[in-house]
Amino acid sequence: MIASIRLGSTGGNDMTIALIRGFFAVGVLAAGLFSGHANAKDLLSQEWVLNPRLSNVYMQTVKKNEVFETHQFNAVEGGVTEDGNAVINIQLESIDTHHDLRNVRMRFLLFETFKFPEAQITANINKSKLENLTGQTRIPYLLDFTVGMHGLEKEFQAPVWVTLINDTTVSVATIKPVIVAAKDFGLEGNVGKLAELVGGILIAPGASITFDLVFGTGEAKPELESARAERQKLRAKEASDNITAEACENRLEVISQTNAIYFRSGSAQLDDKSRPLLDSLADIANRCPEVEKITVEGHTDTVGLSNSNQRLSEQRAQSVVEFLTGKGVGGNRIRSAGYGDSRPVASNDTENNRAKNRRIEFKVTKD
C-alpha cells in the first residue's frame, strides 16, 4: 500500500519517507505487472515438453443423425522446440469410447491401428507472436498444422487460445472444433464397415476434434520426461496383460470383419500384406488363456467349382493356423475349417460382394 503524505512541523521528513515508500511500492507493483511478460519471453525461448497428465484430445462423432458421442485419446506425447517446431503423436490404440467393444471396433475397423498405429500433428509456432502473453492471460493464435494419419497428410488451420499458466507452463487449446472428413484420410470405406457391422445405421463420415495441450519447460521438464517414461511403461504393461474370454471373443469378431488377410489369387499362400493383422491376432490369442480353442474358418466366393473352392478354403485356413502357431499360439488351442462357397455373407453378383465372401473368420469354439 502507498503511504499517505502527512503535513506538519516534521512534514519534510515524513513526506520524504512517504515518497520513498510510495516509489518502492510502485516498483514492486510494476515488477509484478511485468514479470509475466518477462517470464513469457523466458518460456517462449525454451523447448516445451507436453504434459501427458493434463493434456486432452477429444473426438466427437455422430450416428443416426442425432446421437452424439465423445471419445478421448489417452496416449498423447510430443513437444515444441526452441524454434517453434511442434510434433504431437497420438496413439490411436488409446482411443477410449467408454466401452471395450466400441474401442476394438474403432481400432481395427476405423483406424486400422494394426497398420497405422498413430496420428501425428506437426506445426511451426511463431513464438514472436506470443510475446504479449502475461501471467494468467491468454491470446488468440491462428495455428496452421498438418495431420498425418492412415498413410495420408492433410493441412488444417484453426484458431487456438495460448495461455501462460505460470512461469513454466503454457497451454494451447482449440477455440472451436476442427472438422475432419473421413475422406481426407481414406477412411470412408472404414466408416462403411463400422456402419455395416452395427446393422447399417447411418454414421457421419467425419468427426470434430478438440484439444487442450499443456506444455512445461525449464524446471518442469525433468518431471514431465519422467512422467512420460512411466506412462510408456504402463501402456507397455497393459498391452501385454492377459485379457478375459469375453474381450478376446470381441476382438476375434471384429478382426473377422477387417478383410485384411490376403492371399494370392487362387492360392493358399499368404500375402505379406496380411502380416500386420495376423501379428496383432497372434498377440491377442497369446493373451487369452481362458479361451481353450480358436477356430480359423476359410470361405470363398462362387467363382470356380464348388469342390475346388472347398479345398481352397481349407488350405487358406490352414495357412493362417500355421502362421499363428509360428507366432507362439499353441497348436492345441487353434484349428482350421473350410466352408468353400457354402456360407456367403453377400450375394456374388458384384466384385465388391465377392470380395466380402472371400474371407477368413475367427471363432471361439469348444471341443
N, C-alpha and C positions, 0 to 999 in steps of 0.2 A: 504494500500500500504506500502511496506517496504521502510523505509527512506534510502537515499543514504549515504555512508560514505564519509565525507569531510576530506581532509588532509590540514593542515596548522598550523599556530602558536598556534591555540587553538584546534588542531586536537584531542587531547586526550579526552577533554570534549565532543567535537562534536561526536567523534567515540563512546564514551560510551552511549550518548543519542540515537544515531542512532541504536546501537546494542540493547538497551533496547526496543526501538520502534519496531525494527525488530522482536525480540523474542516475543513481545506482539502480533504483527500482525500474526506471525506464529501460536501462541497459539490459537488466535481467529479462524483462518482458520482451524486448526486441530479440534477444538471443533465443527465447522460447519460440517466438513467431517465425524466425528464420532458420531455426535448427532443422526443421522438417525439410526445407529447401536444400540445405547443405547435405542432410542425410540422404535425400533423394538422389543428389548427384553422386554421393559415395556409392549408393546401392546400384545406380544405373551403370557405373563404370566397372562393375564386377560381374562374374559369372553367376547365373541364377540356377538353383537346383530345385526341381519340382518336389513339393511336399506331398507324398502319396497319401498321407492320412487325411489331409484337409482338402485335397483336390477331388473334383467330381466331374464326370462326363455322363450325360444322360441322353437317351434316345427315346423319342416319343413316336408310337405307331398307331395306326387307325385300322380297324376292321369293321365290317358290316356298316360302314358309313357313320357309325355312332358310338363305337366302343373305342375309347382312347386308353392306351397303356403306356406306362413309363418304365423304361429299363435302364439299368446302370451298369457301367463298366467298372469293375473293381480293381483292375490292374492297369495303372497308368504311370508311365515313367518319362523322364526327359529333363530338359533344361534349356537355358539360353546362354550363349557365350557372351564374352565381354563386347563383342562386335554386334550383338543383337541377333545372331543366327539361332533360331529356335528349332528344336526337334522334340516332338512328343510322340511316344509309342504307346498305342492302346492294344492290349492283348485281348483279341476278340473272344477267346475262350472264356474270359472272365465276365461275359455278359450275365447279368442277374435279372431274370424276369419274375423272381419270387416263386418259381415253380420249376422243379427239376426237368420234367418232360419238355416244357417250353424252352428251357435253356439248351437242351440237347438238340431240339429242332432248329433253333437259331444257329447253333454252332455248325451242325453238319449240313443242313439244307440251305440256309440263307447265306452264311458267310463262308462255308466250306473251309473251316479252320484247319482241317487235315492237310490242306494245300496252302492256305493263306492265313497264317495264324495271327497276324497283326495288321492294324491300320497305322499309318504314320502321317503325322501333321508336321509340315515344315513351313517356316516363315522367316522373314527378316524384320525385326522390330527396330524402327528408327528411334533409338533411345534419346536422341537430341530433342525429339518432340515431347518427351515426358519430363523435361527438366522443371516444369512448373508444378510437379507433384509436391504437396506438403503433407505433413502427418495427418492421418485420419481423413484425408480428402481423396477424391477421385476425379479423373479426367477422361473424356471420351477419346477413343483412338480408332481409326479405320484400319482394320487388320486385313492385309492380303496374305492368303495362305494356300498351301497345296495339300490335298489329301491323297495319299497313295493307299489303295485297297484293292484286293482281288485282282492284282496284276495290272491295274489301271491307275491313272492320275487325273485329278480334276482340280482346277483352280477356283477358289472362292474368295469372297470379300464380305466381311462382316464387321459391324460396329461393336466395339467392346469397351467395357469400363476397366481402366487400370487404376488400382487403388494402392497407395502406400499405407500399409497397416502399421508397421513400426520400422525401426532402424534396419532390420534385417529381413523384412517380409513384404512382398508385393503380390497382389492378385490380379489376374486377367480373367474377366468374366464376360460372357455374351450379354449384350443389351437386349437382343431379341433372338429367337431360334434361327438356326441355319437350316435351310431346306435342302435335303439331299435326295435326289431321284435315284431309284434303283438302276435305271438305265445308264446313269453316269459311271457305274462300275460293273456293268454287265450282269446285274443281279435280277433282272426282270423275270428270267426263267426260274430262278430260285424262289422268288416270291410266288410264282405259279405252283411250284412243288409244295410249298407250305400250304397254300390255299387248298390244293387238291387233297393233301393229307388230312386236313380237318374238315372235309365234307364239301369242298368247293365254295366256301364262304368268300366274300369279297375282302381282299386285303389291299390297302392303299399301296401303290407301287413306289413308295418312298417313305422318308421319315424326317423328323425335325430333330436337330441336335442342339443341346445347350451344354455349356461347360463353365466351371469356375475353377481355374487353375491357380494354385497358391505356390509361390516360389520363395525360397530362402537363400541367403547369401552370407558372406562374412562368417561371423561366429556360429551361425546356424548350419553351415554346410556339413561339418563332420557328423553332426547328429542326424541330418537328413540322409546322408550317404549310408550311415549305419542302419537307419530305418529301412532304406531301400533294400539293402542286403538281407535284412531279416525277413522282409516281405517276400523276397525272391525265394528264400529257403522255405518259407511257409507254403508258397504256391507249389514248389517242387515236392514237398511232402504230401500236399493234398492231391497232387497229380499221380502219386504212387500209392496212396492209401487204397485199401480194398473197398469195393462198393457192394451194395446189397443186391440180392437176386432181382428185386423189382427194378432197381436202377439199371442193372445190366440188361434186363429184358427191354426196357425203354430204349436203351442205346442200340441194341440189335435191331429193334423195329425201325428206328429212324435210319440207321445205316442201310437197311434194306431198300429204302426209298431214294437213296442218293444217285443210283445209276452211275456210280463212279468206279465200277470194276469192269475192265475192258479186256477183250480177247481179240486176237487176230481173226479176221473173217473166216468162218467155217472151221476154226481151230480151237483147241482147248489150251493153247499157250497164252499165259497171262501177259498182257502188255505192261511195260514199265510204268505207264500212267496210273496203273492200279495200286502201285506200292504205297503212296501216302495214306490212302484209306485203309488198306489192309494192315499197315503198320499200326494205325490207330485201333483197328479192330483187335489185333493181337494184344495190344496193351490192355484193352478193356477186358478181354477174355481172361487174361492172366491175373486180373484184379477182381475176379468174380468167383471166389472159392465156394460160394453157396450154390452155384449153378453146376449141376453134375454133368449135363450133356447139352451140347450145342449142335444143331443140325444145319449143315450148309446145303441149301436147295438150289439146283440149277433149273432154269426154264429157257425155252426158245420161242421164236415166232413160228408161223406155219409154213414158211418158205422151205421147200425141200420135202423129203419123205419123212413120215412120222417116225419110222424106225431109226432113221439117221439122226433126227432131232432128239429122240430119246437118248441115244448113245452119246451124242454131243453134250447134252445137258448133264449127264452123269460124269463125263470126263471133265467138264468145266468145274463142277462142284468139287471133284476130287483134287483138281489143281489148286483150288483155294484152300482145301484142307491141308495139302502138302505145304503150301506157303505158311500157313498158320502154325503147323507143328514145327516147322523150321524156325519159327519165332518163339518157341518155348511153350506153346499151348499143348497140353498133354494129349497124346493120341487117344487115350481112353476117354477123353472128355469131348471129343469132336468127331463127327461122322458126316458123310456126304449122301445125298439122294438126288436123283434126277427125275424130272417130270415131263421132259420134252415140251411139246406144244399143248399139253392137256389142261393147263391151268392159266389161261390168259387173263390179264388184268385190263386189257383193252381190245377192241376189235383189231383185226390185222389188215384193215383197208388202207392205211396210210403208213408211210415210213416212220413218222413220229410215234404212232401207236405200236408198230412192230418193235421199235426200239424199247418201248416200255415193257414189252413182253420178253425181250431178251435180257434176262436179269439173274442176279444171284440174291437169294434171301437167306436170312439167318434167324433161326428159331430156337428158343429154349425148349427142350423136349425131355421126356423121361424115358428110361429104358423100357 
